[in-house]
Amino acid sequence: MNSDIYLDNNATTPVDPEVMEAMLPYFTEYYGNASSINHPAGKKASEAVHKARLNIAELIGASEKEITFTSGATEAINLALQGVFHRYKKVGRHIITCTTEHRAVLDVCRYLEKQGAEITYLRVNRQGEIDLGELERSIRKDTILLSFMAANNETGVLHPIAEIAGISQRHKVLFFCDATQAIGKIPFSVAQYGIDLMAFSGHKMYGPKGVGALYIRRKSNRTQLEALLHGGGQENGLRAGTLNVPGIVGMGTAAALCQRAMKEESQRLEALRNQLENKLLTLEQSYVNGSSAERLPHVSNMCFRFLKAEQIMVGLRKIAMAAGSACATGSLNPSHVLLAMGLEKEDAHASLRFSLGRFTTPEEIDTAAQLIMQKVTELRNESPVWALYKQGIIS
Ligand SMILES: *Cc1c(COP(=O)(O)O)cnc(C)c1O
């Protein structure tokens, strides 16, 4: 059963009805293999893939030849990180990334360490921001790659992508960006920033699950990669396997819709997000994680001290929210992102993420704010820890 109020759009977004409409004929009517271009059925599929590639390239300021389709951001991240390491490991084995990256990046880094890579994990400050000076000082002669996400999935905190790209160019190292949460939500141009590789996903931008893309810079300085999957030679030999035509059509339509709606949507959602935060901040001992950093407009991560986020979620099943990231939910470990920002374990456990989306209404935000305020107050009234705080015994 679905929750009545969906504030978990960073975990996945619903498929926009217009996207679904565009996809449907590619299951039943135009079912050709996009590689079988010697007959009309295959041609039709191939043309649809081409159109999607154009839409997606336009959204990120790339050319369509620079888009490689994958099964999602996780695969695109694996292709980028493993592909660069295996292509350039004779030149150097050092990679720089950050402690607050998504598990899809951190786990690949751990894997590459076993393959002989040396990885520097930059720390962040209390706002989730890296120190660009420290980044520059961390670059060595054998550094081959910088890997930094555009927007954090848990807090919405943005990294200074243009500056990081500038540093990568000055030092002649590659820059890979996991932009899964930023694409389609805020203006983003790989050409303008000077990014070499960038991963993103259909199901975080109102497209379907199971499709994503890796942008690979081709202009001037072409980025070389070793493929992960070998087989049919699709996607310039970089990603073998029959193309997921309906998924790709869906992601292409989603990209076009995002481009059209982005400006108005982000302003609308920022206003709603601020409204939610302002209401919830009237609760004692509550704060916003990353509040003074540059953030995505539709994301809020809030700590309600002396509680457990799970208690609030269990008490409010009507509202879909997240504690930490979706992948970490259900585990008892507090969010690695919030711990990296220097939160105490207790405060990390007491933090909830709200991620608004295209279909979030003002009424839902009003209701959610009211229900969460009630629940937090109720839980605290029953809480011995809260009583200790009120008596001044703990702080
Ligand atoms: C969701 C997400 C991923 C994984 O994307 P999939 O398409 O589900 O594989 C990677 N990085 C970030 C920042 C994400 O939010």
The ligand as a Gaussian input file, in Angstrom:
#p B3LYP/6-31G(d) Opt

LIG

0 1
 C       20.007000       6.744000      -6.269000
 C       21.431000       7.136000      -6.350000
 C       22.383000       6.301000      -6.950000
 C       22.010000       4.930000      -7.502000
 O       21.189000       5.085000      -8.629000
 P       20.473000       3.806000      -9.298000
 O       19.997000       4.330000     -10.617000
 O       19.367000       3.433000      -8.386000
 O       21.496000       2.746000      -9.451000
 C       23.677000       6.738000      -7.004000
 N       24.054000       7.936000      -6.511000
 C       23.176000       8.769000      -5.926000
 C       23.629000      10.088000      -5.406000
 C       21.843000       8.403000      -5.819000
 O       20.985000       9.209000      -5.225000

